[in-house]
Each structure stands twice: as C-alpha cells, then as structure tokens.
Amino acid sequence: MKSNDDKIISSLLGSLRLRWDRDRLVALILPPDPPAKIGARKRRRAGEDWREILGLSGVSLVLDAYSPFQRLVWRRVRAIPFGRTRSYGWVARKIGRPAAVRAVGRALKSNPWPLLIPCHRVIRADGSMGGFSSGVGWKKILLEWEQREVGESGS
C-alpha cells in the first residue's frame, strides 16, 4: 500500500477504517456508534485476541511516533487477557510507576489502535468503566461481549 492509505474492512463490529503507512498500520478507527449487540462466533480458540478476530495477526504497528512511556503502557495492556479487566492503578504498578495512574489514562486515550492494544480492558479501581477513546458505549459492549465469549467457551 502507498503511504497513508485508508482501507475499510467489514467485521462483526461493523465497518472499521484501517489507516496504513506502507505496510504498517497507523490507526484503527471504530465506527462512531457501537452496534446494539455483537453476535456470537462459532468457535473461539485459546489465546485468540482481536488481531486474529479481525485478520490482522501479522500486521506491524507504527510505534516510533509515540513516547517510550506510551509504548511501555501499551505493551503492558496488550498482555491483559481477552475477557478480563485490570485497573489503571494495576497498569501503573506493573510498569513500575505506581503514582502515574493519570498518565496511564492519558497514554491509553492516545492509543490509535483500539482493540489491537485493548485499552477497553482497563477500568477504574472501583469497577466503573472510566474513559475510552471511541466512547464508553464501545467500551461497555466490547467488555460484555469478550466476557460472554470467554464464559461460553469455558476459557
């Protein structure tokens, strides 16, 4: 692909916009409104995540434009298992910066690859949603769907 090409893909979440710079993914953009419901899939494989679900397994992300702190936060968040949640404070502690809870939130807000870096899995310590770059409605439906998928597959 040429520099800064956009491609629309159809998915169980609706039409997603993928922004490319040559062969690296610059951004994944969700539709403005989440679907009312995400349908069940026939089978979920152990360890599967959104990269596999969307057919983006081997895709490289353009990380060089982001700070070392953002990349550190995103790397930790990518390790949160499908269908599970962790708090902003948990992420801050895991990266060795326990006082950086708000900075973690800002790093997640700037994540250009929601789903691939699953920032929707990070919630407030009190169990409430917190924010999400694509809107809290998206966060809620993604978490509910992931938890249902994990529960139904017995993972």
Secondary structure, 3 states (H helix, E strand, C coil): CCCCEEEEEEECCEEEEEEEECCEEEEEECCCCCCCCCCCCCCCCCCCCHHHHCCCCCCEECCCCCCHHHHHHHHHHHCCCCCCCEEHHHHHHHCCCCCCHHHHHHHHHCCCCCCCCCHHHEECCCCCCCCCCCCHHHHHHHHHHHHHHHHHHCC
